[in-house]
């Protein structure tokens, strides 16, 4: 596909786009930090003193942990470390932090009307930061939390405010030094999350996290254990995440088999969870069928039930979200008779038995027992066929493993008290081909799909497959931000997020060159992830398109170098880890395939050597060798054509493989360049910066049940594209490129109406959107690897002259990227 590079002015427009949405909540007053005194500012650190951080010894352990983390962060910035005390010092400014009902001093302030906590009381993870006015004695700043996590989040929000990144350890982000810290807050600041449970899934850890932990970080444990998890939990607190699916591959020691793991999670107030194939927090990856029988509830329920009972007993005193249901061993399909009716009956019995165990053994100290059901892969058709899940259980809808949510709740499911959520991938080990090396998923795609989930009431639990955590730092941060602020963020939020991330991580001088880089990085990563590149893909371009793509990859390296030149010396490791290394992997791999296409063996060898050097530098040199073994090498298997190989280098192609001829060259026009756009008061085709091959694909917003129009509705949001047909007759069809999104839920469709000139409109269903085909089928396989699916519109016998192609909305959810017109 010949994808034109967007003009630089379009990038500028994308960066400056401001969109307001009427349903978004108002922002809370900002907390500002200065290194010089300002009127009524709280003196956290001055030239002569440092404020105390005062907590109650009977408050939750996580409050103490967060207070000590904040004290260490203040020392990182100023060289001065506050005392964390359990008794107030009447001669020193005090930062008083605590949980309502667990801190008598804060409760007394509330009772005496010196502190108004009406906006956070009885809310989930809500915190308030306030300066006490007219307070007798030294200045006092109060951080009050509605619950234990809220207090910790409030404390660590100060860490970010003073310039300490959540990634100070995991990505070696060095904070800027300051001599003093004065906190100004014109009015009390309150904050709370939009999504209740916000978590990450450490998965496919064989590639990097496991060998790094076993050989570098924790050689005594020789695995991913408590020392590693404590660093994970700290990162999660700093990102305001509260829920974990731990590492679960066969190489890893099972999380639940090490009591200290769950105890640490409880100390850090992280709600334990487990993936779709780990019911009852039990990882069956090492289930011994020779001694325990098959993992088949139809034939071996007693043994399986006993394992679940042990898990409920050992984990029942901690906060958790209990995964219900059953699949096969280690992500395999469910072991049971294949007919759907029998499977429904078995799953129904499984869920009944599991809930009895929960009621018998699990504490209610954290409220009603949280439970979720994840209809992933073969389980979704069973659910759709009529499986009844208890209404208080959260339904967690999965994406297609490549970032497109398969389905959301129908109107009846939205009435369930347990609500629903989303399981989303930034990394995937599976067919049609794995992508576990770097993260090229655009933040804009996270927003497009997750805002759709939010707008369609999937608001209870979001979990993100993050692979080895590194190098997915930017994607994880974006996900955490989205989950916290889902009800405040519009389509402009992603350039804002990226700009803010660049500013806080690398400084203002680096923002513009990094933003230019980000635009092309995510656009080129959308065209093809490096892990998905192969000879067939490279051969699909005509010569002009391949040459243009080659120039784009080379330009990406130049943009990365230009950004790197602005980076302070103490931030270079962080830059390499999060930007420089991914830039080289994407660009060098793309250039390698373009060189192979030209049979330039010397250039292929040079690029392969550069990739090897990039990996070696990451493992051996960054942060003094801290990350050795975290980044896998280039050769991951003998048969590089298999879905399980990390990459598909051209020399791994099978000798008898047939390379297709390139498609005839076509020119492509970005959809946002429509000659005319219509909208309604509540819906419009809206450009989303950084989305799609064009870098600014048009999403029909909002993507809700109300966004539906009849075929001939003259008020439906529409796009019109003018084109000139030449004589002789041009190509006999038009192509419209969509992102491969799905219809909202089974029984609905994803359609647009197409009309040529004044002809009546014709409805077209977007290929692959019905949900009946998985990612291995012929349509979805190409769609998920190319992030594009094409709709062909016949234009036979088109007379020469001016014509107009009109695209009108019918169903919610389509995203139009590009068009190819005669």
C-alpha positions in Angstrom: 0.0 0.0 0.0 1.4 3.4 -1.0 0.9 5.4 2.2 1.7 9.1 1.8 3.6 10.7 4.6 1.4 13.3 6.3 2.5 16.9 5.7 4.2 18.4 8.7 1.4 21.0 9.1 -1.0 18.1 9.7 1.3 16.9 12.5 1.2 20.3 14.0 -2.6 20.4 13.8 -2.7 17.0 15.4 -0.6 18.2 18.3 -2.7 21.3 18.8 -6.1 19.6 18.4 -8.4 20.5 21.3 -11.7 18.7 21.6 -14.2 19.1 24.4 -16.8 16.5 25.4 -19.8 17.5 27.4 -19.7 14.5 29.6 -16.2 15.0 30.9 -15.6 16.0 34.5 -14.0 19.2 35.5 -10.3 19.2 36.4 -9.4 19.5 40.0 -7.2 22.5 41.1 -3.6 22.1 40.2 -0.8 21.6 42.7 2.2 23.7 41.7 5.8 23.3 42.9 8.3 26.1 43.1 11.9 26.2 44.4 11.3 29.7 45.8 8.8 30.9 48.4 5.4 32.1 47.2 2.4 33.4 49.3 0.7 30.8 51.3 2.9 28.0 49.9 3.7 24.9 52.0 7.4 24.7 52.7 8.2 21.1 52.0 11.9 21.7 51.8 13.6 25.0 52.4 17.2 26.1 52.8 17.0 25.6 56.6 14.4 22.9 57.3 12.5 19.9 55.9 8.9 19.2 56.7 8.0 16.0 58.6 5.8 13.4 57.1 3.4 12.4 59.9 1.4 9.1 59.7 -0.4 7.0 62.3 1.3 3.7 63.3 -2.1 2.0 63.2 -2.9 3.0 59.6 -2.5 0.5 56.8 1.0 -0.8 55.9 0.8 0.8 52.5 0.5 4.2 54.0 3.8 3.7 55.8 5.4 2.3 52.6 4.2 5.3 50.5 5.3 7.8 53.1 8.8 6.3 53.1 8.8 6.3 49.3 7.9 10.0 49.2 10.6 10.8 51.8 13.2 9.0 49.6 11.9 10.8 46.5 12.3 14.2 48.2 15.9 13.3 49.0 16.4 12.3 45.4 15.4 15.8 44.3 16.8 18.0 47.1 19.4 15.9 48.9 17.4 16.3 52.1 15.2 13.5 53.5 12.1 14.3 55.6 11.5 12.3 58.8 8.6 10.0 58.7 7.1 10.2 62.2 4.3 8.8 64.2 4.2 11.8 66.6 3.7 15.4 65.5 6.4 18.0 66.0 4.9 21.3 66.9 8.1 23.2 65.7 8.2 21.8 62.1 5.9 22.1 59.1 4.0 18.8 58.8 2.7 16.8 56.0 -0.1 14.9 57.7 -1.2 11.8 55.8 -3.8 9.2 56.7 -6.9 7.2 55.9 -10.3 8.3 57.1 -11.3 6.2 60.1 -7.7 5.1 60.6 -6.0 8.3 61.5 -7.3 10.0 64.7 -5.7 13.4 63.9 -7.4 13.6 60.5 -10.7 12.4 61.9 -10.4 15.1 64.6 -9.8 17.8 61.9 -12.9 16.5 60.1 -15.0 16.6 63.3 -13.9 20.1 64.1 -14.8 21.3 60.5 -11.2 22.2 59.8 -11.1 19.7 57.0 -14.0 19.1 54.7 -13.9 15.5 53.2 -17.4 15.3 51.9 -16.1 14.9 48.3 -14.1 11.8 49.1 -15.9 10.1 52.1 -17.1 6.6 51.3 -15.7 6.9 47.7 -13.4 4.3 46.1 -9.7 5.3 46.2 -10.5 9.0 46.5 -8.0 11.4 48.1 -7.9 15.0 49.1 -4.8 17.3 49.4 -5.4 20.5 51.4 -3.6 23.2 53.2 -5.1 23.9 56.6 -6.0 27.6 56.7 -5.6 29.6 59.9 -4.0 26.5 61.5 -2.5 27.1 64.9 1.2 26.1 64.8 3.5 25.3 61.9 2.0 25.0 58.4 0.2 21.8 57.8 -0.5 20.0 54.5 -3.1 17.2 54.8 -3.4 14.2 52.5 -6.6 12.3 53.4 -7.6 9.1 51.7 -11.0 7.4 51.6 -9.2 4.1 51.9 -5.7 2.8 52.3 -4.8 2.9 48.6 -6.2 6.4 48.2 -3.8 7.7 50.9 -0.9 6.0 49.2 -1.9 7.4 45.8 -2.2 10.9 47.4 1.3 10.7 48.9 2.9 9.4 45.7 1.1 12.1 43.6 3.4 14.5 45.4 6.4 12.4 44.2 5.3 13.0 40.6 4.6 16.7 41.3 8.2 17.3 42.5 9.6 15.5 39.4 10.1 11.9 40.4 8.9 9.6 37.6 7.1 6.3 38.3 9.8 4.9 36.1 12.8 6.3 38.1 13.9 2.7 38.8 12.3 0.6 36.0 13.6 2.9 33.3 16.3 4.9 35.1 14.6 8.3 34.8 16.7 10.7 36.8 14.8 13.6 38.5 15.9 17.2 38.1 17.7 18.5 41.3 16.1 21.4 43.2 17.3 23.3 46.2 13.9 23.8 47.8 10.3 22.7 47.3 7.3 25.0 48.0 3.8 23.6 47.3 1.1 26.0 46.3 -2.5 24.9 46.3 -5.2 27.6 45.9 -8.0 25.2 46.9 -8.2 21.6 48.1 -7.3 19.1 45.4 -9.4 15.9 45.1 -9.0 13.0 42.8 -10.4 9.5 42.3 -10.2 6.8 39.6 -12.7 6.3 36.8 -12.2 2.6 36.5 -12.4 0.5 39.8 -9.7 -2.2 39.2 -6.8 -1.1 37.0 -4.2 -3.8 36.4 -1.3 -5.3 34.5 -0.6 -8.9 33.4 3.0 -10.0 33.4 3.0 -12.5 30.6 5.3 -14.4 28.2 8.0 -13.6 30.7 10.3 -16.3 29.3 11.7 -13.7 26.9 13.2 -11.2 29.3 11.8 -10.7 32.8 12.4 -14.3 33.9 16.1 -14.5 32.8 16.8 -11.0 34.0 15.3 -11.7 37.5 16.9 -15.2 37.8 20.4 -14.2 36.6 20.7 -10.5 37.4 18.3 -9.1 39.9 17.6 -12.0 42.2 20.1 -14.8 41.6 19.5 -16.2 45.0 15.8 -16.9 44.3 16.7 -17.8 40.7 13.3 -16.7 39.5 10.6 -14.0 39.6 10.0 -13.9 43.3 9.3 -11.5 46.2 12.2 -9.2 45.4 11.0 -8.7 41.9 7.4 -8.4 42.8 8.1 -5.7 45.4 9.6 -3.6 42.6 6.5 -4.3 40.5 4.2 -3.4 43.3 6.0 -0.1 43.9 5.7 0.8 40.2 2.0 0.0 40.3 1.4 2.3 43.3 3.3 5.1 41.6 1.1 4.6 38.5 -2.0 4.4 40.6 -2.7 0.8 39.5 -4.3 -1.6 42.0 -4.6 -5.1 40.4 -2.1 -7.7 39.2 -2.2 -10.9 37.1 1.3 -12.2 38.0 3.7 -14.1 35.8 2.3 -17.6 35.0 4.5 -19.4 32.4 6.1 -22.7 33.2 9.5 -21.1 33.7 8.2 -19.0 36.6 7.7 -20.1 40.2 3.9 -19.9 40.7 3.0 -16.7 42.5 0.7 -18.4 45.0 3.3 -21.0 45.9 5.4 -18.4 47.6 3.5 -17.0 50.6 5.6 -13.9 50.8 4.4 -12.8 47.3 0.7 -12.5 48.4 1.8 -11.0 51.8 3.8 -8.3 49.9 0.8 -7.6 47.6 -1.3 -7.1 50.7 1.3 -4.7 52.2 1.3 -2.7 49.0 -2.5 -2.8 48.8 -2.4 -4.5 45.4 -5.5 -6.6 44.8 -4.3 -10.1 43.7 -5.8 -11.5 40.5 -5.1 -14.2 38.0 -5.5 -14.6 34.3 -8.3 -16.1 32.2 -6.7 -19.5 32.5 -6.0 -19.4 36.3 -9.3 -19.9 38.0 -9.5 -19.3 41.7 -6.0 -17.7 41.7 -4.6 -21.1 40.9 -1.9 -21.5 38.2 -2.3 -24.9 36.7 0.8 -24.7 34.5 2.5 -27.4 36.6 -0.6 -29.6 37.2 0.7 -33.1 37.1 -1.8 -35.2 35.1 0.1 -38.4 35.9 -0.5 -38.0 39.7 -3.6 -35.8 39.8 -5.5 -36.9 36.7 -6.6 -34.8 33.8 -7.5 -31.1 34.1 -11.0 -31.9 33.1 -13.8 -31.0 35.4 -16.2 -33.4 33.8 -14.1 -36.4 34.7 -11.8 -35.2 37.6 -13.8 -32.6 39.5 -12.7 -33.8 43.0 -9.0 -33.3 42.4 -9.5 -29.9 40.7 -11.9 -28.8 43.4 -9.4 -29.7 46.1 -6.7 -27.5 44.4 -9.1 -24.6 44.3 -10.1 -25.2 48.0 -6.4 -25.0 49.0 -6.1 -21.7 47.1 -9.2 -20.2 48.7 -7.9 -21.2 52.1 -4.4 -19.8 51.6 -5.3 -16.6 49.9 -8.7 -15.9 51.4 -7.5 -13.3 54.0 -6.2 -11.0 51.3 -7.9 -8.6 49.0 -8.3 -10.2 45.6 -10.4 -10.4 42.5 -11.2 -14.1 42.0 -11.2 -15.3 38.4 -14.0 -17.9 37.8 -14.5 -20.5 35.1 -12.1 -23.0 33.7 -9.9 -23.4 30.6 -7.2 -25.9 29.7 -3.7 -26.2 31.2 -1.7 -23.1 30.5 -3.9 -21.2 28.1 -5.0 -24.3 26.2 -8.7 -24.7 25.3 -11.1 -26.2 27.8 -10.8 -29.9 28.2 -14.3 -31.3 27.9 -16.7 -32.6 25.3 -16.8 -30.4 22.3 -20.6 -29.8 22.1 -21.6 -26.4 23.4 -24.5 -27.6 25.6 -22.2 -29.9 27.6 -19.6 -27.2 27.9 -22.2 -24.8 29.2 -23.4 -27.3 31.8 -19.8 -28.0 33.0 -18.9 -24.3 33.2 -22.2 -23.6 35.1 -21.2 -26.3 37.7 -17.7 -25.0 37.9 -18.8 -21.5 38.7 -21.3 -22.7 41.3 -18.7 -24.8 43.0 -16.1 -22.0 42.9 -18.5 -19.5 44.5 -19.3 -21.9 47.3 -15.6 -22.1 48.1 -15.4 -18.3 48.1 -18.3 -17.9 50.4 -16.8 -20.4 52.7 -13.2 -19.2 52.9 -12.7 -15.7 51.6 -12.9 -12.6 53.9 -15.4 -9.9 53.4 -13.2 -7.3 55.2 -12.7 -5.6 51.9 -16.4 -5.6 51.0 -18.3 -8.1 48.8 -16.0 -10.7 47.3 -14.8 -9.4 43.9 -15.1 -11.9 41.1 -14.6 -11.8 37.3 -15.3 -14.1 34.4 -13.1 -13.6 31.3 -14.7 -15.2 28.1 -11.4 -15.4 26.3 -10.9 -17.3 23.0 -13.0 -20.5 23.0 -14.9 -19.5 26.1 -16.6 -16.5 24.4 -18.7 -18.6 22.0 -19.8 -20.7 25.0 -20.8 -17.6 26.9 -22.6 -16.2 23.8 -24.5 -19.5 23.4 -26.2 -19.0 26.7 -23.9 -19.5 29.7 -25.5 -17.8 32.7 -22.9 -16.0 34.8 -24.1 -14.7 38.2 -25.0 -11.0 38.0 -22.5 -9.8 40.6 -19.6 -11.3 38.7 -17.7 -8.8 36.4 -17.6 -9.8 32.8 -14.2 -9.0 31.3 -14.3 -8.7 27.5 -11.1 -9.5 25.6 -9.6 -7.8 22.6 -8.5 -10.0 19.7 -5.0 -10.0 21.1 -4.0 -7.2 18.7 -5.8 -4.3 20.3 -9.4 -4.5 18.9 -12.1 -5.4 21.5 -14.1 -8.3 20.3 -17.4 -7.3 22.0 -18.9 -5.3 24.8 -22.0 -5.7 26.9 -25.4 -5.7 25.3 -28.2 -3.6 26.9 -29.3 -6.4 29.2 -25.7 -7.2 30.3 -25.2 -3.5 31.2 -27.8 -3.8 33.9 -25.7 -6.4 35.8 -24.5 -5.1 39.2 -21.1 -6.8 38.6 -20.5 -4.6 35.5 -17.9 -5.3 32.9 -14.4 -4.6 31.9 -11.7 -5.2 29.3 -8.6 -7.4 28.9 -6.2 -5.6 26.4 -2.9 -6.6 24.9 0.3 -4.6 24.4 2.2 -7.9 23.9 1.0 -11.2 22.6 2.5 -14.7 22.1 0.2 -16.5 19.6 -1.1 -16.7 16.1 -1.0 -15.4 13.4 2.3 -14.2 14.8 3.6 -13.1 18.2 4.8 -9.6 19.0 6.8 -9.6 22.3 9.8 -7.5 21.4 8.9 -3.8 21.5 5.7 -1.9 22.0 4.5 -0.1 18.8 0.8 0.0 19.8 -0.1 3.7 19.5 -1.5 5.4 22.6 -4.3 6.6 20.2 -5.4 3.0 19.7 -5.6 2.5 23.4 -7.7 5.6 23.7 -9.9 4.7 20.7 -10.8 1.2 22.0 -10.8 1.9 25.8 -12.8 5.1 25.5 -15.3 3.0 23.5 -15.3 0.5 26.4 -15.9 3.3 28.9 -18.7 4.8 26.9 -20.3 1.4 26.7 -20.2 0.9 30.4 -17.2 -1.4 30.7 -16.0 0.5 33.8 -15.3 -2.0 36.5 -12.0 -3.7 35.6 -9.3 -3.0 33.0 -6.2 -5.2 32.7 -3.3 -4.8 30.3 -1.0 -7.6 29.0 2.4 -5.9 29.4 4.6 -8.8 28.5 8.0 -8.3 30.3 7.1 -4.7 31.4 10.1 -3.4 29.4 10.1 -1.9 26.9 6.4 -1.1 27.2 6.9 1.8 29.7 5.1 4.4 27.6 2.1 2.2 26.8 1.8 1.2 30.5 1.8 4.8 31.6 -0.8 5.7 29.0 -3.0 2.8 30.1 -2.7 3.8 33.7 -3.6 7.4 32.8 -6.6 6.4 30.7 -7.9 4.1 33.4 -7.7 6.8 36.1 -9.1 9.6 33.9 -11.3 7.7 31.4 -14.2 10.1 32.0 -12.1 13.2 31.3 -10.2 12.4 28.1 -11.1 13.2 24.5 -9.3 12.3 21.3 -6.8 15.0 21.8 -5.6 13.4 25.0 -3.0 11.2 23.4 -0.7 14.0 22.0 -1.2 15.7 25.3 -0.2 12.6 27.2 2.9 12.0 25.0 3.9 15.7 25.3 3.5 15.6 29.0 5.4 12.4 29.3 8.3 13.8 27.2 8.3 17.0 29.2 8.4 15.3 32.7 10.8 12.6 31.6 13.3 14.5 29.5 12.6 18.2 29.9 10.9 20.9 27.8 13.7 21.3 25.3 13.2 17.7 24.2 9.4 17.8 23.8 9.2 19.0 20.2 11.7 16.7 18.6 10.3 13.7 20.6 6.8 14.5 19.5 7.9 14.6 15.9 9.5 11.2 16.4 6.4 9.8 18.2 4.2 10.7 15.3 6.2 8.7 12.8 7.1 5.9 15.2 3.5 5.1 15.9 2.4 5.6 12.3 5.1 3.2 11.0 4.5 0.7 13.8 0.8 0.7 12.7 1.7 0.0 9.1 3.6 -3.1 10.5 5.1 -4.2 13.8 8.7 -5.4 13.3 7.7 -8.8 14.7 5.0 -9.1 11.9 7.2 -8.2 9.0 8.0 -10.9 6.4 8.9 -11.3 2.8 5.3 -11.5 1.6 4.6 -8.2 3.3 7.6 -6.5 1.8 6.7 -7.9 -1.6 3.2 -6.5 -1.5 4.5 -3.0 -2.2 5.2 -1.7 -5.7 8.6 -0.1 -6.2 7.5 3.5 -5.5 5.7 2.6 -2.3 8.6 0.5 -1.0 11.0 3.4 -1.7 8.8 5.8 0.2 8.6 3.4 3.1 12.4 3.0 3.1 12.8 6.7 3.3 10.3 6.9 6.2 12.3 4.3 8.2 15.5 6.2 7.5 13.8 9.4 8.6 12.7 7.8 11.8 16.3 7.1 12.7 17.2 10.7 12.0 14.3 12.0 14.1 15.4 9.7 17.0 19.0 11.0 16.7 17.7 14.6 16.6 15.7 14.0 19.8 18.6 12.3 21.5 20.8 15.3 20.9 18.6 17.3 23.2 18.6 14.8 26.1 20.6 15.7 29.2 23.5 13.3 30.0 21.8 11.8 33.0 18.7 10.9 31.0 20.4 9.1 28.1 19.9 5.6 29.5 16.2 6.4 30.0 16.0 7.7 26.5 17.6 4.6 25.0 15.3 2.3 27.0 12.1 4.0 26.1 12.7 5.7 22.7 16.1 5.1 21.1 16.1 1.3 21.3 12.5 0.9 20.0 13.3 3.4 17.2 16.2 1.2 16.0 14.3 -2.0 16.2 11.4 -0.7 14.2 13.5 1.2 11.6 16.3 -1.2 11.2 13.9 -4.2 10.8 11.9 -2.3 8.2 15.0 -1.3 6.3 16.3 -4.8 6.5 13.2 -6.1 4.8 13.3 -3.4 2.2 16.9 -4.3 1.5 16.1 -7.9 1.2 13.3 -7.0 -1.3 16.1 -5.5 -3.4 18.4 -8.5 -2.9 20.9 -6.3 -1.2 22.7 -8.9 0.9 25.4 -6.5 2.2 22.8 -4.0 3.5 20.8 -6.8 5.1 24.0 -8.0 6.9 24.8 -4.5 8.0 21.4 -3.9 9.5 21.3 -7.3 11.1 24.6 -6.5 12.8 23.3 -3.1 14.0 20.3 -4.8 15.5 22.5 -7.3 17.3 24.6 -4.3 18.6 21.4 -2.6 19.8 20.3 -5.6 21.8 23.8 -6.1 23.2 24.0 -2.5 24.3 20.7 -2.7 26.0 21.7 -5.8 28.0 25.3 -5.0 28.7 25.7 -1.3 29.0 22.5 0.5 30.0 22.5 1.6 33.6 25.8 -0.1 34.2 24.5 -3.6 33.1 21.4 -3.4 35.3 19.2 -4.9 32.6 21.4 -7.8 31.4 19.2 -10.6 29.9 16.0 -8.4 29.9 16.1 -8.0 26.1 16.0 -11.2 24.1 18.4 -11.7 21.2 17.5 -11.8 17.6 17.5 -15.6 17.0 14.6 -17.2 18.9 14.2 -20.5 17.1 15.3 -22.5 14.1 12.0 -22.1 12.1 11.6 -18.4 11.9 8.3 -18.8 9.9 6.5 -20.2 13.0 4.0 -18.0 14.9 6.1 -18.6 18.0 9.3 -17.1 16.7 10.0 -13.6 17.9 10.6 -12.3 14.3 10.4 -13.6 10.8 13.8 -12.8 9.3 13.8 -13.2 5.5 16.5 -15.9 5.7 14.1 -18.0 7.7 11.6 -18.2 4.9 11.0 -21.8 3.6 12.6 -22.5 0.3 9.4 -23.5 -1.3 7.5 -20.4 -0.2 5.7 -18.5 -2.9 6.2 -14.8 -2.9 3.2 -12.9 -4.3 3.6 -10.3 -6.9 3.1 -6.7 -5.7 -0.4 -5.2 -6.1 -0.8 -2.5 -8.8 0.3 0.8 -7.4 -2.6 2.9 -6.0 -2.6 6.4 -4.5 -4.2 6.8 -1.1 -5.9 9.8 0.4 -6.2 10.3 4.1 -9.8 10.3 5.2 -9.4 13.4 7.3 -8.9 15.3 4.0 -12.6 14.9 3.1 -14.0 17.7 1.0 -17.1 17.9 3.1 -18.0 16.6 6.6 -21.4 16.7 8.2 -22.2 16.0 11.9 -25.1 16.0 14.3 -25.3 17.8 17.6 -24.1 14.6 19.4 -22.0 12.7 16.8 -19.3 13.4 14.3 -16.5 11.9 12.3 -13.6 13.0 14.5 -9.8 13.0 13.7 -7.8 11.1 16.3 -4.1 12.2 16.3 -1.6 9.4 16.0 -4.2 6.8 14.9 -4.0 4.7 11.7 -1.7 4.6 8.7 -2.5 8.3 8.1 -1.7 9.3 11.6 -5.1 10.9 12.0 -7.8 8.4 11.3 -11.4 9.4 11.6 -13.5 7.8 14.3 -17.2 8.0 14.5 -17.8 9.5 18.0 -19.3 8.7 20.3 -19.3 4.9 19.7 -22.4 4.2 21.8 -25.7 2.5 21.3 -27.3 5.9 20.5 -25.0 6.4 17.5 -27.2 4.6 15.0 -28.9 5.8 11.8 -31.1 4.3 9.2 -29.8 3.8 5.7 -31.4 6.9 4.1 -31.2 9.2 7.1 -30.2 12.6 5.7 -28.9 13.7 9.1 -26.4 10.8 9.6 -22.8 12.1 10.0 -21.2 11.9 6.5 -18.0 12.4 4.6 -17.8 13.4 0.9 -14.8 12.9 -1.3 -14.6 14.5 -4.8 -12.6 12.9 -7.5 -12.0 13.1 -11.2 -12.6 10.1 -13.4 -10.5 10.1 -16.5 -11.0 8.7 -20.0 -10.2 5.9 -20.5 -12.1 4.5 -17.5 -10.0 4.3 -14.3 -9.7 1.4 -11.9 -13.1 -0.3 -11.6 -13.4 0.1 -7.8 -12.7 2.3 -4.8 -11.0 1.0 -1.7 -11.8 2.3 1.8 -9.3 1.4 4.5 -10.8 1.0 8.0 -9.2 0.0 11.3 -10.2 -3.6 12.0 -12.6 -2.8 14.8 -15.6 -5.0 15.7 -19.4 -4.4 16.1 -20.3 -3.5 19.6 -21.9 -6.8 20.6 -23.4 -9.9 19.0 -26.5 -9.2 17.1 -25.4 -5.8 15.9 -23.3 -4.9 12.8 -20.6 -2.5 11.8 -21.8 -0.8 8.6 -21.5 2.3 6.6 -23.6 3.6 3.8 -21.9 4.4 0.5 -23.4 6.5 -2.3 -21.8 7.6 -5.6 -23.0 11.0 -6.8 -26.8 11.1 -6.6 -27.4 7.4 -6.5 -29.2 5.8 -3.6 -26.9 4.7 -0.7 -25.9 1.1 -0.3 -25.1 -0.5 3.1 -21.7 -2.2 3.4 -20.5 -4.3 6.4 -16.9 -3.7 7.3 -15.0 -7.0 6.5 -14.1 -9.1 9.6 -16.2 -7.0 12.0 -18.9 -9.6 12.8 -16.8 -11.4 15.4 -17.3 -14.8 13.8 -13.7 -15.1 12.6 -10.6 -15.2 14.9 -7.2 -13.7 14.2 -6.1 -16.8 12.3 -8.8 -16.5 9.7 -8.0 -15.1 6.2 -9.5 -11.7 6.8 -8.5 -11.0 10.4 -5.0 -12.5 10.0 -4.0 -9.8 7.5 -6.1 -7.2 9.2 -4.5 -7.4 12.6 -1.0 -7.5 11.2 -1.6 -4.5 8.9 -4.0 -2.7 11.3 -6.2 -2.2 8.2 -9.1 -3.9 6.5 -10.3 -2.8 3.1 -13.8 -2.4 1.7 -14.0 -2.6 -2.0 -16.7 -0.4 -3.7 -17.5 -1.3 -7.4 -17.3 1.7 -9.7 -17.9 0.0 -13.1 -18.8 2.0 -16.2 -17.8 5.2 -14.5 -18.2 8.1 -17.0 -15.3 10.6 -17.2 -15.6 13.8 -15.2 -16.2 15.0 -11.6 -17.7 12.5 -9.1 -18.4 12.4 -5.4 -18.2 9.4 -3.1 -20.3 9.8 0.1 -19.8 7.8 3.2 -22.5 8.0 5.9 -22.8 6.5 9.3 -25.1 3.6 10.1 -23.7 1.8 13.1 -21.4 2.9 16.0 -17.7 2.1 16.0 -16.2 2.5 12.5 -12.8 4.2 12.1 -11.9 5.3 8.6 -8.2 5.7 7.8 -7.6 6.2 4.0 -9.3 5.9 0.6 -8.0 5.0 -2.8 -10.2 6.5 -5.5 -9.9 6.3 -9.3 
